[in-house]
Amino acid sequence: HQGGLGDCYFLAGLQSLAHTKPDLLKNAITDNGDGTYTVRLYKRTGLFGGKLTQKSVTINSEFVVYKNTTRNAYARYGDVDNNYEEEMWVRLFEKAYAKLHGGFDKIDGGFEDAALEALTGESHTMKNFNGFMGIGKMKDADLKKTVIDQTSANEPVNCGTKSQGAIDKHDKKEGHTFAADNNIVGRHA
């Protein structure tokens, strides 16, 4: 449940890690026992490929809500546990990531590989399997094999879409409505 912030790239990273490396996420949050939490994230130092440096970000559990409501404006919850309580780990990560980058407005838009690096401390490469700006187009069979290999190796895999115009143009060219029929929207992870 993304909410009203364009950080789908970050939430996609959280989701893929929750499925492939849940202990990494569990061990990244410390409950300080005083209403605050410390979240371990990583940030690149310097420009253009600087070293990933571990950062401890301390936050409280108060979240931005829509005016005159109690409904979260940004990420909702991670899951509902056995006691029907909403887990807040997703919101804690999102808030810590925003604080690390200088505010929620600074994380409105981004890339999946940068989010995975911030969460894992490991270098991740964005691979443009189906082409980005006409570069790097991969055959469907090769794309399928690559995704299967990555998921079989228990590695996180995230996908992002091109612009809505490019998606609509492709569907029109192919003579179908695949994107619309499958709720695929532009510039989304």
N, C-alpha and C positions, 0 to 999 in steps of 0.2 A: 504494500500500500504506500505508494510514493508520496502522495500529498501534493502540495502546491509548489514544490521546488524542483528544478530541473537537474536533479542529481541521480537520475536513473542509472548512470554509469557506475556510481558508487554503490548503490543498492544492488545492482547486478553482481558486483564483486562480492558483496556480503553474502548474497544468496548462493553463488557458486562455491564460495568457501564453506558455507554452512553445510553444503552437501558433500564436499570433498575433504575438508580439513576443519571439522567443527572444534577440535581441541585447540587449534590455533586461535580461534575467536574466543573460546571460553577463557583461555589463559591470558588474553589481552586486556581483560577488564578486571579491575580490583575494586571491591566494595570497601571503601575506607571506614565504614561504620558510623559516619557522621553526616550522612545525607549526600556525600559526594562520592564520585567514582573516578578512578584513574584509568585511562585508556591508553594502551601502548599502540602507537602508530609510527610510521616512518615518513621522512620527508627528504627530498633531494636537496643537498647543499649546492649552492652555485647554480649557474644556468647550464642548460644543454648537457644532461647526463652526469651531473655531479653525483657524489657518493650518497647513498641512502643512509640516513642517520636516524637512530631510534629517538623518539620523542614521547615523553609521558605527559598526557594532557589531562588535567583534573577539571571535572565539570560537576554540576549538580543535576538533580533529576527533575528540574523544572523545564518544561518544553513550550515552545511557541504554539499558541492556539488561535483559532479564528476568533475574530472580535465577537464578544457577547456569547461565546460558547465555551465548552470544555473540550471541543474536538481539536485534535492535533492538526496543525497547519502543514506540517511536513511529514516525515515518515511516521507511520502509525505504530505497528507493533511487529515483533518477530514471529510470534505464534501465540496460541492460547494454551496454557499448561493444563494439567489434570485438574486443577482447582478452578478452572475457568478464569484465570487471571491473565491479563495481557503481559507478555514478556517485554521488557524494555530494552533489550540489548541492541536492537537495530537503532532505536532513537539515541541511545548513548553513543554508539559509533558515529552516527551522523552528526550529532552535536559536537563531539570531540574533533571530528574531521573539519567541521566548519570553524571551530575555534582555532585549530592549527593553521588554517588558511586565512584567518582574519575576518570571518563572519559568513553567515549563510549566503549572502549575495556573492561571495567569492567562489562558491562551489556550485553555482547555478550554471551547469554546463561543464563538460569535461570528457575524459577518455577512460575507457575501461582498464587499459594497461596501467595508467597512473594510479587508479584506485586500488588495483591488486598490489601494486608496489607499496602503497601507503599502508595496506593491511598486513602484508606478509614480510616486508623488508627485503624481498627478493626482486631481482630485475625481471620484468615481464615485457614481452615484445608484442606489439600490435601487429598482427598479420592480416593483411587485406586479401583474404582468400578469394573473394569475388570481385575484387577490384576497387580501387579508391581513385577517383578522378581519372579513370581509364588505365590505371597502372596495376599490374599484378593479378590479372584475372586468372582464376584457377578453374579447371574442369570440375564439373559436379562430382564425378567419381573420386577425384583427388581430394576435394573438400570433404566429402563424406568420410573417406579413409582417415583424414587428418583429425576430424572431430572424434571419430571412434577411437583412434589411437590415444588422443589426449584424455578422453573420458575413461578409457580402459586403464590408463596409467594414474587415475584418480587426480588428475590435474584440473584446475578450474578452467572452464571455457565460457566466455561471454561473447555475445554478438550484438552488433549495432547496425542500424539501418541507415540507408542513404536518405537524402531529402525526400519529402513527400512528392515533390514534382518528379523526381527520378523514379520513384516507385510507381506512380500513376502512369508515367510514360512507358515503363516496362510492361505493366499489365495491359495497356492499350496495344502495344506492339505485339504482344503474345496473344491478344484476343481473349483475355480472361480477366477475372476479378479476384485473383488469388489473394492479394494483399487485403482488400476490403473484406473478403470472406473469412479471413483468418485474423482480423483485427491487427494487422501489421501497419504501424504508423511510421512516419518519417522522423529521422533524427532521434531515435529511441534505442535504449539498450534493453 
